Amino acid sequence: MSPQPIPTRVVLLAGPSGSGKSSLAARTGLPVLRLDDFYKEGDDPSLPLVPGSTDIDWDSVRSWDAEAAVAAIGELCRTGRTDVPVYDIATSARVDRETLHIDRTPLFVAEGIFAADIVDRCQELGLLADALCLRGRPTTTFRRRLVRDLREGRKSVPFLLRRGWRLMRAERRIVARQTALGAYPCGADEALGRLAAAAAGRCRRTAPARGAA
């Protein structure tokens, strides 16, 4: 009897904006699905606002299409390919679509600030290899995020400063929330170790229990 093919699974890589998710995902050499491409467009009437402000709250999961993201992950696991939107953060719009091929690799990374919000769903569907939440110093995250956002012209400078200050103050709560959703909190080195273990089939799926900080 011929051996059964190894099923494809996903590692969800969460963490605060600017925590280094994209850089770490690139270092793994694994295929990467950018979950930020599933943001809603800027004219979507369901977009939430920052309380007490006219700013759209792009850090609320309600600004993101979780259903479409899970569907794309499921299709990648089943078929090794899926069509995904190309999202331009500066214009808050989907500007194109592209096909992501992962060549039937047994493991890929899906990274984004809302990755922890789909841990349960991916687990229920049998797609999950591991779920991680990158954490670090809030001041370091603030600097990294601001430099990136200014370089890429993501939003206006006043908006970026308001958002950056708000996120720096909330960073520990963000990590605690993502941990409670099932993502294992760790630094970059430990995350790379867990990713290597998952790629070798030695998955250490030991996410904290619900409600853990």
N, C-alpha and C positions, 0 to 999 in steps of 0.2 A: 504494500500500500504506500502510495506517495505521501510525503509529509504534508500536513495542512499548512497553508500560507499563514505567516504571522500577521495577526490583525493590526491595523494601523490605529494608533491612539494619539491623543493630544496631551501636551503639557500646557496648562493655562498659566501664563505669567502675568501677575497683577503687580500692583504697587502704585504709590502716588505719582502724579505727573512729574516727570523729571528725575525719577528714581534710577533711571538707567536701563529700563526694560528693553528698549530697541537695541541698544549697544550690546547688552548681554545676549539677547536672542541671536544677533549676528555672529557673536563669538562662538556659538555652539556648532555652527556649520549645518544645522538642521533647517529644513524648510520653515518659513515663518508666515503666518497669517496675521496681518495687521488689523486688529479689532477696531482701531480708530476709524477705519474706512466705513464702518457701519453707523457712524453718527447720522442723526437726522439732518435734513437740510434746513438752512436758516429761515425759510418761510413756512416751516411746519408749525401749525397752530398749537400743537401739543407741547412745544418746547417750554420748559420751566424757566422761571426767572429767579435770580438771586433775591432772597427776602429783603425787602426794603430798597430795592434797586430796579433799574430798567435793564440791567445786564442779563443776557441769557446765561443760565447756569449750565455751562458745558461740563461741569463736574458732577451733575446729577445723572443717575442712570436713566432717568426719563428723557434725556437728550439723545439716547442711543437705542438702536434697533436690536434688542437681544434676540428676538425670534429669528431674524435674518442671519445673525452671527452663528447661532447654534445650527441652523440649517446648513450653512456653509461648512462648518466643522464636520457635521454628519456626512455630507457629500464627499468631503476629502477623505474621511475614514473609509467610506464605502467604495469609492471609485478612483481616488488619487487625483482628482481634479475638481475645480468648481469655478464658477464665474463670480467675481467680487467687484464691488464698486471701487472707484478711485476717488477718494475724497480730498478736496482742497480746503484745508482748515482756514486759510486766509479769507476765502469767499464763502465759507460754510455751505459748500455745495458739492454734489457728486458730479465730477467733470468727465468721467469716462467709466468704462468697465474693462476688466482684463480677466484672463483665465489663469488661475494658479494651478500649476502641475507640481505634484510632490513625488512623482515616479514610484509610487507604491512603497515609499519608505515606511518602516513600522512606527515612526515617531515624528511628530512635528510640533512646533511651538505656536500658540496663539497668544499674542501679547497685547495688552491694553489696560487702561485704568479701570475698565469694567469687567475684566476677566473673572474676578472672584464672584461676580453676580450670576455667572452661569455654571459654577462648579456643580451645584446640585443637579441641574439638567443634564450636563455631560456625564455625570456619574450614573444617573438613572438610565441613560441611553447606552451605557457600557462603552463610552468613548474616552474616558479619562485615565491617563497614566499618572499624572501628578498635578498639583496646583500649588503655585508658589507666590509669595508676596515679597517683593524686594523692599527692604527698609534700610534707612541710613540716618544721617544727621539732617534735620529739617533745614538748617542753614545751607548745607551743601546742596540739597535738593533744590532749594530756592535759587541759588546761583546758577546751577546747571540748567534749570528750567527757563530762567529769564534769558540767559545767553542763547539758548536754542531758539526760543520764541522770537527774540529780537532778530537773530540771524535769518530766520525763515520768514519774518514778517507776518507772523500768524494772526495777530490782531493789533489794534492801536496800542501805543505805549501806555497811555493811562489805564486802559483795560488790563493789560498784562501786569502792571504794577498792582492794581487792585486785586486781581486774581491771585498773583503771587503771594502777596501779604496774607490774604485770606487762607490760602492753602498751607502756607508755612505754619500758621497758628493752628491749623486743623490737622496737621500731618499725622500726629500720633493717634488721633481719633480715626483717621482714614485707615491706617494700618490695622488698628484694633477691629474696625468693622470688617475689613477684608479677611482678617484672620477668623473672625466669627462666622464668616460665610464659607470657610473651609480651606482657605489658602494658607500654606505653611509660611510663616514669616522668617526671613533669612537675609543675609548679606549676599553679595555677588559670588564669592568663592563657594559658599555652601550651596547656593543655587546651581552653580555649574556642576558641583559634585552630584547633586540629586538628578540633574539632567543627564549626566553621563551614566548614572546607575539605571535610569529609565531606558536610555538608548541601548544599554547592554542587557535589558530584560530583568534587571534587578530592582524593580520599582519599589520605592519605600513610601508607599502611599499612607502616610501617618499624619494627616491633617488634624489640627486641633479640634476638639469637640466644639459643638455649637455653644456660643456664649463665652468661649475663652478669649482672653485679651491678648 
